[in-house]
Amino acid sequence: MENINDYMPLSNDWNKERLETLKQLFPNLFTNEGKLNINELKKVVDPESVSETERYEFRWFGKSAAKRNAFSPSKPSA
């Protein structure tokens, strides 16, 4: 039996579109499986709120601080 929903177009999935845009702009925020990594997103938004865990085994002392500094705005000296 037909109902009215059969004739109604589906609305856009805005969340899916936003995630795809984020994935294109910031691929490092996503896992290899394509899922949003909330901890990586928190590092971008508020780096001080995240306890550091690294994704890879390539580690050295000060790596996390170096990553934060690399994405911080620089201040030219006069």
C-alpha distances in whole Angstrom, upper triangle without the diagonal:
4,7,10,11,10,13,15,18,19,23,26,27,30,31,31,32,35,36,36,39,41,40,42,44,45,45,47,45,42,43,43,39,38,38,39,43,43,47,48,46,48,51,50,50,52,54,57,54,53,55,56,54,54,52,54,57,59,61,64,66,65,62,59,62,62,59,58,61,60,57,59,61,64,67,70,74,76
4,7,8,7,9,12,14,16,19,23,24,27,29,28,30,33,34,34,36,38,38,39,42,43,42,45,43,41,41,41,38,36,36,38,41,42,45,46,44,46,49,48,47,50,52,55,52,51,54,54,53,53,50,53,56,58,60,63,64,63,60,58,60,60,57,56,59,58,55,57,58,62,65,67,71,73
4,5,6,8,10,13,14,17,21,22,25,27,27,28,31,32,32,34,36,37,38,40,42,41,44,41,39,40,41,37,36,35,36,40,40,44,44,42,44,47,46,45,48,50,52,50,49,52,52,51,52,49,52,55,57,59,62,63,61,59,56,58,59,55,54,57,56,53,55,56,60,63,65,69,71
4,5,6,7,10,12,15,18,20,23,25,25,26,29,30,31,32,35,35,36,39,40,40,43,40,38,39,40,37,35,34,35,39,39,42,43,41,43,46,44,43,46,49,51,48,48,51,51,51,51,49,51,55,57,58,61,62,60,57,55,57,57,53,53,56,54,51,53,54,58,60,63,66,69
4,5,5,8,9,12,15,17,20,22,22,23,26,27,27,29,31,32,33,35,36,36,39,36,35,36,36,33,31,31,32,35,35,39,39,37,39,42,41,40,43,45,48,45,45,47,48,47,47,45,48,51,53,54,57,58,57,54,51,53,54,50,49,52,51,48,50,51,54,57,60,63,66
4,6,8,10,13,16,18,21,23,23,24,27,28,28,30,32,32,33,36,37,37,40,37,35,36,36,33,31,31,33,36,37,40,41,38,41,44,43,42,45,47,50,47,46,49,49,48,48,46,48,52,53,55,58,59,58,55,52,54,55,51,51,54,52,49,51,52,56,59,61,65,67
4,7,9,13,16,18,21,24,23,24,27,28,28,30,32,33,33,36,37,37,40,38,36,38,38,35,33,33,34,37,38,42,41,39,42,45,43,42,45,48,50,48,47,50,51,50,49,47,50,53,55,56,59,60,59,56,53,55,55,52,51,54,52,49,51,52,55,58,61,64,66
4,6,9,13,15,18,20,20,21,23,25,25,27,29,30,31,33,35,35,38,35,34,35,36,33,31,30,31,35,35,39,38,36,38,41,40,39,42,44,47,44,44,47,47,47,47,44,47,51,52,54,56,57,56,53,50,52,52,48,48,51,49,46,48,49,52,55,57,61,63
4,6,9,12,15,18,17,17,20,22,22,23,26,27,27,29,31,31,34,32,31,32,33,30,28,28,28,32,32,36,36,33,36,39,37,36,39,42,44,42,42,45,45,44,44,42,44,48,49,51,53,55,53,50,47,49,49,45,45,47,46,43,45,45,49,52,54,58,60
4,7,9,12,14,14,14,17,19,19,20,23,24,24,27,28,28,31,29,27,29,30,27,24,24,25,28,29,32,32,30,32,35,33,33,36,38,41,39,38,41,41,40,40,38,41,44,46,47,50,51,49,46,44,46,46,42,42,44,43,40,42,43,46,49,51,55,57
4,7,9,12,12,12,15,17,17,18,20,22,22,24,26,26,29,27,26,28,29,26,23,23,23,26,27,30,30,27,30,32,31,30,33,35,38,36,36,39,39,39,39,37,39,43,44,45,48,49,47,44,41,43,43,40,39,42,40,37,39,39,43,46,48,52,54
4,6,9,9,8,11,13,13,14,17,18,19,20,22,23,26,23,22,24,26,23,20,20,20,23,24,27,27,24,27,29,27,27,30,32,35,33,33,36,36,36,36,33,36,40,41,42,45,46,44,41,38,40,40,36,36,38,37,33,35,36,40,42,45,48,51
4,6,5,6,9,10,11,13,15,16,17,19,20,20,23,20,19,21,23,20,17,16,16,20,20,24,24,21,24,26,25,24,27,30,32,30,30,33,33,32,32,30,33,37,38,39,42,43,41,38,35,37,37,33,33,36,34,31,33,34,38,41,43,47,50
4,5,5,6,9,10,11,12,14,15,17,18,19,21,19,18,21,22,21,17,16,15,19,19,22,22,19,21,24,22,21,25,27,30,28,28,31,31,31,31,29,32,36,37,38,40,41,39,36,33,35,35,31,30,33,32,28,30,31,35,37,40,44,46
4,5,5,6,9,10,11,12,14,15,16,17,19,16,15,18,20,18,14,13,12,15,15,19,18,16,18,21,19,19,22,24,27,25,24,27,28,27,27,26,29,32,34,34,37,38,36,33,30,32,32,28,28,31,30,26,28,30,33,36,39,42,45
4,5,5,6,9,10,10,12,14,15,15,17,15,14,16,17,15,12,11,11,15,16,19,19,17,19,22,20,20,24,25,28,26,26,28,28,27,27,25,28,31,32,34,36,37,36,33,30,32,32,28,28,31,30,27,29,30,34,37,40,43,46
4,5,5,6,9,10,11,12,14,15,17,16,15,17,19,17,14,14,13,17,17,21,19,17,20,22,20,20,24,26,29,27,27,29,29,29,28,26,29,32,33,34,37,38,36,33,30,32,32,28,28,30,29,26,28,29,32,35,38,41,44
4,5,5,6,9,10,11,12,13,15,13,13,16,18,17,14,13,11,15,15,18,17,14,17,19,17,17,20,22,25,24,23,26,26,26,26,24,27,31,31,32,34,35,33,30,28,29,29,25,25,27,26,22,24,26,29,32,35,38,41
4,5,5,6,9,10,10,10,13,10,10,13,15,14,10,9,8,11,12,15,14,12,15,17,16,16,19,21,24,22,21,24,24,23,23,21,24,27,28,29,32,33,31,28,25,27,27,23,23,26,24,22,24,26,29,32,35,38,41
4,5,5,6,9,10,10,13,12,10,13,14,13,10,11,10,14,15,18,16,14,18,19,18,19,22,23,27,25,24,27,26,25,24,22,24,28,28,30,32,34,32,29,27,29,28,24,24,27,25,22,25,26,30,33,35,39,42
4,5,5,6,8,10,13,12,12,15,17,16,13,13,12,15,16,18,16,14,17,19,16,17,21,22,25,25,24,27,26,25,25,23,25,29,29,30,32,33,31,28,26,27,27,23,23,25,23,20,23,23,27,30,32,36,38
4,5,5,6,7,10,8,9,13,15,15,11,11,9,11,12,15,12,10,14,15,12,14,17,18,22,21,20,23,22,22,21,19,22,26,26,27,29,30,28,25,22,24,23,20,19,22,20,17,20,21,24,28,30,34,36
4,6,5,5,8,7,7,10,11,12,8,9,8,11,13,15,12,11,15,16,14,16,19,20,23,22,21,23,22,21,20,18,20,24,24,25,28,29,27,24,22,24,23,20,20,23,20,18,21,23,26,29,32,35,38
4,6,6,10,10,10,13,14,15,11,13,12,14,16,18,15,14,18,18,16,18,21,22,25,25,24,26,24,24,22,20,22,25,25,27,29,31,29,25,24,25,24,20,21,23,20,18,21,22,25,29,31,34,37
4,6,9,9,11,14,16,17,14,15,13,14,16,17,14,12,16,16,13,15,18,19,23,23,22,24,23,23,21,20,21,25,24,26,27,29,26,23,21,23,22,18,18,20,17,15,18,19,22,25,27,31,33
4,5,6,8,11,13,15,12,12,10,11,13,14,10,9,13,12,10,13,16,16,20,20,18,21,19,19,17,16,18,22,21,22,24,25,23,20,18,20,19,15,15,18,15,13,16,18,21,24,26,30,33
4,5,6,9,10,12,9,10,9,10,13,14,11,11,14,14,13,15,18,18,21,21,19,21,19,18,16,14,16,19,19,21,23,25,23,20,18,21,20,16,17,19,17,15,19,21,23,27,29,33,36
4,5,8,9,12,10,11,9,9,11,11,8,9,12,11,11,14,16,15,19,19,16,18,16,15,13,11,13,16,16,17,20,21,20,16,15,17,16,13,14,17,15,13,17,19,22,25,28,31,34
4,7,10,12,9,9,6,6,8,8,5,6,9,9,9,11,14,13,17,16,14,16,15,14,13,11,14,18,18,19,21,22,21,18,15,18,18,14,14,17,16,14,17,20,23,26,29,32,35
4,7,8,6,5,5,5,9,10,8,9,12,13,13,15,17,17,20,19,16,18,17,15,14,11,14,18,19,20,23,24,23,20,18,21,21,17,18,21,19,18,21,23,26,30,32,36,39
4,5,5,5,6,6,10,11,10,11,14,15,15,18,19,19,22,20,17,18,16,14,13,10,12,16,17,19,22,24,23,20,18,21,21,18,19,23,21,20,23,26,29,32,35,38,41
4,5,8,10,10,14,15,13,15,18,18,19,21,23,22,25,24,21,21,19,17,15,11,12,16,17,20,23,25,25,21,21,24,23,20,22,25,23,22,26,28,31,35,37,40,43
4,6,9,10,14,15,15,16,19,20,20,22,24,24,27,25,22,23,21,19,17,14,16,19,21,23,26,28,28,25,23,27,26,23,25,28,26,25,28,31,34,37,40,43,46
4,7,9,12,14,13,14,17,18,18,20,22,22,25,24,21,23,21,19,18,15,17,20,22,24,27,29,28,25,23,26,26,22,23,26,25,23,26,29,32,35,38,41,44
4,6,9,12,11,12,15,16,16,18,20,20,23,21,19,20,19,18,17,14,17,21,22,24,27,28,27,24,22,25,25,22,22,26,24,23,25,28,31,35,37,41,44
4,6,9,8,8,11,13,13,14,16,17,20,18,16,18,17,16,16,14,17,21,22,23,26,27,25,22,20,22,23,19,19,23,22,20,22,25,28,31,34,38,41
4,6,5,6,9,10,11,13,14,14,17,15,13,14,13,12,12,11,14,18,19,20,22,23,22,19,17,19,20,17,17,21,20,18,21,24,27,30,33,36,39
4,5,5,6,9,10,10,12,12,14,12,10,12,13,12,14,13,17,20,21,21,23,24,22,20,17,19,20,17,16,20,20,18,20,23,26,29,32,35,39
4,5,5,6,9,10,10,9,12,10,7,9,9,9,10,11,14,17,18,18,20,20,18,16,13,15,17,14,14,17,18,16,18,21,24,27,31,33,37
4,5,5,7,9,10,9,12,11,9,11,10,10,10,10,13,16,17,17,19,19,17,15,12,14,15,12,12,15,15,13,15,19,22,25,28,31,34
4,5,5,6,9,9,12,11,10,13,13,13,14,14,17,20,21,20,22,22,20,18,14,16,17,14,13,16,16,13,15,18,21,24,28,31,34
4,5,5,6,6,9,7,7,10,11,12,14,15,18,21,21,20,22,21,19,17,14,15,17,14,12,15,16,14,15,18,21,24,27,30,33
4,6,5,4,7,8,6,9,9,11,12,13,16,19,19,17,18,18,15,14,10,11,13,10,8,12,13,10,12,15,18,21,24,27,30
4,6,6,10,10,10,13,13,14,15,15,18,21,21,20,21,20,18,15,12,13,14,10,9,12,12,9,10,13,16,19,22,25,29
4,6,9,9,10,14,14,16,17,18,21,24,24,23,24,23,20,18,15,15,17,14,11,14,15,11,12,14,18,20,24,26,30
4,6,6,7,11,12,15,17,18,21,24,24,22,22,21,18,17,14,13,15,13,10,13,15,12,12,14,18,20,24,26,29
4,5,6,9,9,12,14,16,18,21,20,18,19,17,14,14,10,10,12,10,7,10,12,11,11,14,17,19,23,25,28
4,6,8,9,13,15,18,20,22,22,20,19,17,15,15,11,10,14,13,10,12,15,14,13,16,18,20,24,25,29
4,7,9,12,15,17,21,22,23,21,21,19,17,17,13,13,16,15,12,15,18,16,16,19,21,24,27,29,33
4,6,9,11,14,17,19,19,17,18,17,15,14,11,12,15,13,11,15,17,16,16,20,22,25,28,30,34
4,7,10,13,16,17,18,15,16,15,14,13,10,12,15,14,13,16,18,17,18,22,24,26,30,31,35
4,7,10,12,13,14,12,13,12,11,10,7,10,12,11,11,14,16,16,17,21,23,25,29,30,34
4,7,9,10,12,10,12,12,12,11,9,12,14,12,13,17,17,18,19,23,25,28,31,33,37
4,6,7,9,8,10,12,12,9,8,12,13,11,13,16,16,17,19,23,24,28,30,32,36
4,7,9,10,13,15,15,12,11,15,15,13,15,18,18,18,21,24,26,30,32,35,38
4,5,7,11,14,15,11,12,16,15,14,16,19,18,19,22,25,27,30,33,35,38
4,6,9,12,14,12,13,16,16,15,18,20,20,21,24,28,29,32,34,36,40
4,7,11,12,9,12,15,14,13,17,18,17,19,22,25,26,29,31,33,36
4,7,9,7,9,12,12,12,15,16,16,19,21,24,25,28,30,31,35
4,6,6,9,11,10,12,14,15,16,18,20,23,23,26,28,29,33
4,6,8,9,10,12,14,14,16,18,19,22,22,25,27,27,31
4,6,5,6,9,10,11,12,15,15,19,19,21,23,24,28
4,6,5,6,9,10,10,13,14,18,18,21,23,25,29
4,5,5,6,9,10,11,13,16,17,20,23,25,29
4,5,5,6,9,10,11,14,15,17,20,21,25
4,5,5,6,9,10,13,13,16,18,20,24
4,5,5,7,9,12,13,17,19,22,25
4,5,6,6,10,12,15,18,20,24
4,5,5,8,9,12,14,17,20
4,6,8,9,12,15,17,21
4,7,9,12,15,18,22
4,6,9,13,15,19
4,7,10,13,16
4,6,9,13
4,6,10
4,7
4
